[in-house]
Amino acid sequence: MTEGDGDETGGEADEGDDELTYADAGVDIDASEAATAALIGAVGEAEGDYAGLLDIGDRYLALATDGVGTKLLVAEALGDYSTVGIDCIAMNVNDLVAAGVRPVAFVDYLAVDEPDERFAEQVGDGLARGAELADMELVGGETAVMPDVIRGLDLAGTCAGLAAKDAVFDGEARPGDALVGWRSSGIHSNGLTLAREAATRNHDYDDPCPFDGYETVGEALLEPTRIYTDLLDPMRERDVRGAAHVTGGGWTNLTRLGDHRYVVEDAFDPQPVFEFVQSEGSVSDEEMHRTFNMGTGFVAALDPDDAESLAAETNGRVIGRVADADGGVTGEPSGAVAIRGLEL
């Protein structure tokens, strides 16, 4: 990958390779966002961004819903569903944390083509572990057997949270703010369609992993999503203005914090799994950063006077700053997010 802003992130795809994109793998982000906008337009937009906020008097009730996505296909190939429950919890909980809301309860929805006690137990154990890590309660769920609709299984859930009205984040960064980031655990649970396509060009999921830390290629892809609930209190104490959960869309998620320019100068190094995916799929630097978290899974914007103490307390890092939207170099392309020599 390209060098820049103090990080080396791997090797750029060789010229002449069949370059893989997320759209080639089967997911068109622009079409997906258009469909989401159409749905919101039809049902009416609720207050909030990462979570829907319902005014219940002196507090907000917040709701978020998400699933595990095609990471389930890796679990199916390996016959190991022990971690996907953690992913399901994490993808919902982290959205609430990005809104400044404490998660309190979770319900799951498991749809299968046929009942299987073994994998249902594994999924349940993962959900229980995820709820423990998020410090919230599992309050039930639903299992649906639908052989005419589902091949294998699908796992999703809804998380409920509560927050005082003055505790939720504004969600709007300001020019001059510092950006504090926290490391991801790996690919997390987005972009797996691209990651799977790249990883299986020359490998099977049960092949030995070509880098340290995992026995197989599939095990590296199944690394569970990090849960960021522990950041909530330290962020509130320092009046964080807004936070971004770096999921689908990769680093462009920072633009959810407002129409500014986000200059990322010291992001966490990507884990080896990202270099593997890029190399195997001949994926461009830009596509990698528009799809994956690339080593940094959560980002907060706040007053620079409080940024170092927040980073020190939470094992984070000041990774950059917020500039005016027109703060690029004169005569050069100016994207909303500048990272590792890229303009996104």
Steps between C-alpha positions, in 0.01 A plus 500: 500500500591864469723656761386822657401677821746294700362151425606212279207276422623233263559452129302656215340254258729401214425656165331257266324310780123463478414775746206412724249755630210473743258544209673221306457275802127570499440807719444839336529753782337781301200281415477384861499857630234597246280211613547599863408860421186379321399294804557793736298723271213253504481441875609844620836589651530461877704729721858377527761357267668185627194427714136594487417720799156503659416775751359332813500802730826569679691247290537356155424141418738404221468208259748352253472193282763315298622158403817304435480494120700264283748429778253220569616327181851473640359356822295253297803391296701431816207363701583753773228739612652570842588866435224631271276574798767740628500668159122539506512665842796719405355641179193621688665610824773699327239703311336594830836595650568721197178686584599539866247244623552220750371163376271323747324212322521287187267267309622273221341356187637175362355374171598151379415262220489213747549481876843390622559478873878510467537830318208655690689434822816656357309810387339528843832473680638779280200723569540443873870585483431812296236619746747447784765704323246776430371492860135459404222242517375249246122511535385245246488440128337310217603199295322456168522189281446608138645252249331677208669831586828429679802295392701420809431771756474872553561678830392850594385684808372819655663686786323740734679773693422786735661841535423826676420769247814693582716186472456417132765633265417794276642301212659807340876555501651849480803626309792491739380188681740215559423147384567219746495146365494152645637183349275246334536127556516429126255513212201507740169425323490716188658459162502122535361455149816660362727335756357154430528541124863611530600238757357209303657587165800283585408350838233303679372614838664202670841563342781588742506872570800666327553742788538456876219486753256261333502137394291544185399771253139472614592543865664834419182618325289387798690709757206650697414868483632711787238643736558864602257542793789571737566828318161651579567647845847643416358659184208655688732637770690692232196629311570309180302671225448195283635157423524278195476121496723409204286236329350482149653773288829483689661835573223696327303442821679805639283716276203406720652751745426791266608670182865552589840374390639223719880481496619165635873510570566213743246222455572159648688266269275251319516141623664247265158374388450824306829466314403139420159603362651782295774285355279202418230715342726762340285758680598866473594711802195718450262204480649353817448822694149549361404147605688405817602656832867433416599461864299778666145405595366801691571875488387795713518876439558731796679810625876450449567599863326180612618266227830381648346414837218306334749307289723426798216375721349273236805367312406711201699739286463852365483411132422832332292813489191662354555781249274725295339325207716705259818437699682303233819604329434756226501341158486145641198268526322561827296211634296495816746256661876514452680185613827334398537716192143432387214745450169324570 
